Structure formats: structure tokens, C-alpha cells
Amino acid sequence: MLDKKWRVDLFNVIGNIINESKCKPILVNGVEDHVHCLIGLRPSISVSELMKTVKAKSSKYINSSLLTSHRFEWQEGYGVFSVDESKIAEIYKYIKNQEEHHQTQKLTEEYCFMLNKNGIAYDPNYIFQPLI
């Protein structure tokens, strides 16, 4: 759903929204069906508050710019993983190379791997909503 023609512009918009929230956008990148944001989160803002703002304002940007042929909405949920300071360069590289990475591993496989790796219990029926 995130067309390659305007994806980079969207990532810049998301970075600006994060910055406006007084958080530090380190890197925003993704592929056609999801976005990764590496963020320095300000202690006075909750992840849910930031994500609500990012999703609302970026949806508004997509819709007001008429980037899709239908009304755009993000899925209801999102995933969040904290990153140790010593791993930032590794995570940055991973996010920067999303196009290559997702040629060999699907989003659902990747997400379930991360949940399992971190010992997070989940119901696979609720991982992602189907795209319409």
C-alpha cells in the first residue's frame, strides 16, 4: 500500500512528526506494507501517545495528498521493541536495508521471530490484520 514513488516523502513526514513531538527520529524506513522507526523516545511522552500522533498525522498527509485511490488508514496495532544503546548501529543498518531484508523474510515471519526471541507470548491469529 505504501507506493515506492512516494514512500520516501512519507518517511520524511513521519520523521518530522516524531521531531515535532520532541522525540529524536534516528531513522524511518520500510517497504510497501510496513514502516520501522528508530526513535530516541523522550521520557515524558508515552509510546502510545507518540504512535497515535504519528499514525493520525501521517494518515492525514497521505489522504490530503491523494496518494492512494482510497481512504488510507494504518492498522490498529503496532509493535515496539526497546534497543540497547550498544545495538543502535546494528538496528540502524537493519532498518536501512529493509528492501533487501524482506526479499528473504516476510513481515509476519520476522515479527514472530522477534516476539519469540524476546520471550513474548502471542496469539498468531492477532498478529496482523489482512490487507483489504
One Martini backbone bead per residue (centre of mass of N, CA, C, O) as a GRO file, in nm:
protein
  132
    1MET     BB    1   0.052   0.066  -0.014
    2LEU     BB    2   0.344   0.184  -0.019
    3ASP     BB    3   0.456   0.366  -0.251
    4LYS     BB    4   0.763   0.417  -0.390
    5LYS     BB    5   0.713   0.714  -0.502
    6TRP     BB    6   0.624   0.821  -0.176
    7ARG     BB    7   0.775   0.695   0.070
    8VAL     BB    8   1.002   0.897   0.143
    9ASP     BB    9   0.812   1.129   0.209
   10LEU     BB   10   0.671   0.984   0.440
   11PHE     BB   11   0.923   0.940   0.616
   12ASN     BB   12   0.972   1.243   0.654
   13VAL     BB   13   0.707   1.306   0.791
   14ILE     BB   14   0.746   1.117   1.031
   15GLY     BB   15   1.005   1.247   1.133
   16ASN     BB   16   0.872   1.524   1.188
   17ILE     BB   17   0.663   1.427   1.393
   18ILE     BB   18   0.865   1.324   1.597
   19ASN     BB   19   1.012   1.594   1.634
   20GLU     BB   20   0.755   1.758   1.727
   21SER     BB   21   0.748   1.553   1.990
   22LYS     BB   22   1.053   1.566   2.106
   23CYS     BB   23   1.183   1.351   1.944
   24LYS     BB   24   1.420   1.115   1.796
   25PRO     BB   25   1.484   1.073   1.462
   26ILE     BB   26   1.693   0.835   1.329
   27LEU     BB   27   1.491   0.626   1.161
   28VAL     BB   28   1.298   0.594   0.851
   29ASN     BB   29   1.164   0.282   0.726
   30GLY     BB   30   1.055   0.064   0.441
   31VAL     BB   31   0.775  -0.081   0.293
   32GLU     BB   32   0.466  -0.151   0.152
   33ASP     BB   33   0.360  -0.280   0.466
   34HIS     BB   34   0.588  -0.113   0.639
   35VAL     BB   35   0.729   0.054   0.936
   36HIS     BB   36   1.033   0.186   1.063
   37CYS     BB   37   1.128   0.325   1.391
   38LEU     BB   38   1.403   0.505   1.509
   39ILE     BB   39   1.390   0.613   1.852
   40GLY     BB   40   1.418   0.886   2.069
   41LEU     BB   41   1.263   0.878   2.365
   42ARG     BB   42   1.085   1.073   2.558
   43PRO     BB   43   1.000   1.043   2.891
   44SER     BB   44   0.719   1.231   2.865
   45ILE     BB   45   0.643   1.012   2.644
   46SER     BB   46   0.443   0.789   2.506
   47VAL     BB   47   0.416   0.553   2.277
   48SER     BB   48   0.110   0.578   2.227
   49GLU     BB   49   0.109   0.882   2.178
   50LEU     BB   50   0.305   0.888   1.941
   51MET     BB   51   0.157   0.684   1.753
   52LYS     BB   52  -0.105   0.838   1.731
   53THR     BB   53   0.021   1.085   1.593
   54VAL     BB   54   0.166   0.952   1.355
   55LYS     BB   55  -0.082   0.810   1.231
   56ALA     BB   56  -0.268   1.054   1.197
   57LYS     BB   57  -0.078   1.252   1.035
   58SER     BB   58   0.005   1.051   0.806
   59SER     BB   59  -0.279   0.995   0.705
   60LYS     BB   60  -0.347   1.284   0.635
   61TYR     BB   61  -0.126   1.317   0.426
   62ILE     BB   62  -0.212   1.094   0.231
   63ASN     BB   63  -0.508   1.197   0.187
   64SER     BB   64  -0.450   1.504   0.111
   65SER     BB   65  -0.245   1.399  -0.131
   66LEU     BB   66  -0.367   1.159  -0.292
   67LEU     BB   67  -0.189   0.870  -0.287
   68THR     BB   68  -0.459   0.721  -0.293
   69SER     BB   69  -0.766   0.571  -0.412
   70HIS     BB   70  -0.810   0.554  -0.102
   71ARG     BB   71  -0.863   0.537   0.214
   72PHE     BB   72  -0.624   0.583   0.464
   73GLU     BB   73  -0.513   0.328   0.707
   74TRP     BB   74  -0.393   0.215   0.976
   75GLN     BB   75  -0.340  -0.009   1.176
   76GLU     BB   76  -0.413  -0.046   1.502
   77GLY     BB   77  -0.142  -0.158   1.555
   78TYR     BB   78   0.184  -0.226   1.715
   79GLY     BB   79   0.540  -0.241   1.745
   80VAL     BB   80   0.773  -0.267   2.033
   81PHE     BB   81   1.129  -0.207   2.076
   82SER     BB   82   1.391  -0.203   2.263
   83VAL     BB   83   1.724  -0.044   2.262
   84ASP     BB   84   2.038  -0.082   2.295
   85GLU     BB   85   2.287   0.136   2.258
   86SER     BB   86   2.490  -0.087   2.131
   87LYS     BB   87   2.256  -0.149   1.881
   88ILE     BB   88   2.198   0.092   1.691
   89ALA     BB   89   2.376   0.033   1.440
   90GLU     BB   90   2.241  -0.240   1.373
   91ILE     BB   91   1.948  -0.134   1.346
   92TYR     BB   92   2.000   0.075   1.133
   93LYS     BB   93   2.092  -0.123   0.913
   94TYR     BB   94   1.835  -0.291   0.908
   95ILE     BB   95   1.640  -0.057   0.830
   96LYS     BB   96   1.793   0.043   0.573
   97ASN     BB   97   1.756  -0.282   0.455
   98GLN     BB   98   1.452  -0.367   0.385
   99GLU     BB   99   1.436  -0.455   0.093
  100GLU     BB  100   1.633  -0.693   0.119
  101HIS     BB  101   1.520  -0.842   0.364
  102HIS     BB  102   1.215  -0.888   0.230
  103GLN     BB  103   1.314  -1.106   0.016
  104THR     BB  104   1.360  -1.341   0.261
  105GLN     BB  105   1.148  -1.199   0.473
  106LYS     BB  106   0.862  -1.184   0.623
  107LEU     BB  107   0.694  -0.999   0.841
  108THR     BB  108   0.564  -1.223   1.013
  109GLU     BB  109   0.822  -1.383   1.062
  110GLU     BB  110   0.981  -1.156   1.195
  111TYR     BB  111   0.790  -1.088   1.428
  112CYS     BB  112   0.778  -1.371   1.557
  113PHE     BB  113   1.078  -1.390   1.608
  114MET     BB  114   1.095  -1.148   1.803
  115LEU     BB  115   0.897  -1.253   2.010
  116ASN     BB  116   1.045  -1.519   2.072
  117LYS     BB  117   1.327  -1.397   2.143
  118ASN     BB  118   1.167  -1.219   2.385
  119GLY     BB  119   0.935  -1.391   2.528
  120ILE     BB  120   0.657  -1.335   2.368
  121ALA     BB  121   0.338  -1.379   2.396
  122TYR     BB  122   0.109  -1.511   2.136
  123ASP     BB  123  -0.148  -1.473   1.890
  124PRO     BB  124  -0.147  -1.543   1.554
  125ASN     BB  125  -0.443  -1.420   1.496
  126TYR     BB  126  -0.319  -1.109   1.602
  127ILE     BB  127  -0.087  -0.983   1.435
  128PHE     BB  128  -0.244  -0.933   1.147
  129GLN     BB  129  -0.422  -0.764   0.932
  130PRO     BB  130  -0.578  -0.781   0.656
  131LEU     BB  131  -0.564  -0.675   0.346
  132ILE     BB  132  -0.800  -0.477   0.133
   0.00000   0.00000   0.00000
